[in-house]
């Protein structure tokens, strides 16, 4: 009740669209005056400067005191843009899952943010072709090579944990602390965890 039709805010640079947001406003009045709200259903920015413009405009809409937005990355800058960071609140939920089907293709198909040279002993009850020991080697942000090996393993993990770490949003070190990754060679865990990380958090902003 009282909500406007969905609107779109577009940010352009040199005449080309570089970001947009889909949102609805709801006009309400409280005892102290305007108490409207904004619901952002989707926001996409090509770089941090565009994100700053998008959120600044959405936070400055007239007659509104509350903005809600779902399905943002864990490192989205929205809260940091608030003049009072305590006025915002973030909640997290699982909304992105990765299941590795072809292990060598998957591991060689991404880059790593630190040099990596590690042997993984992987279990996979559903797809046995993924199971076994795999040697992964790659320079930082360069091409990766993955091949089967008989060498001693450095880390042992299930394909579930490998899928969790694959997009860079879940740390192998955190999984190891939870007992889900085993360090078989002393000193192997932290370099591998650093390599599997990524500078930005993963995000699936389409519901599927």
Secondary structure, DSSP 8 states (H G I E B T S, - for coil): --B---EEEEEEETTEEEEEEEEEEE--EETTEE-EEEEEEEEEESSHHHHHHHHHHHHT-TTEEEEEE-S--TT-SHHHHSSSGGG-------------SSHHHHHHTS-BSS-EEEEEEEE-SS-GGG-EEEEEEE-BTS-EEEEE--S--SEEEEHHHHHHHHTSSS-HHHHHHTTSEEE-STTHHHHHHHHH--SS-----S--
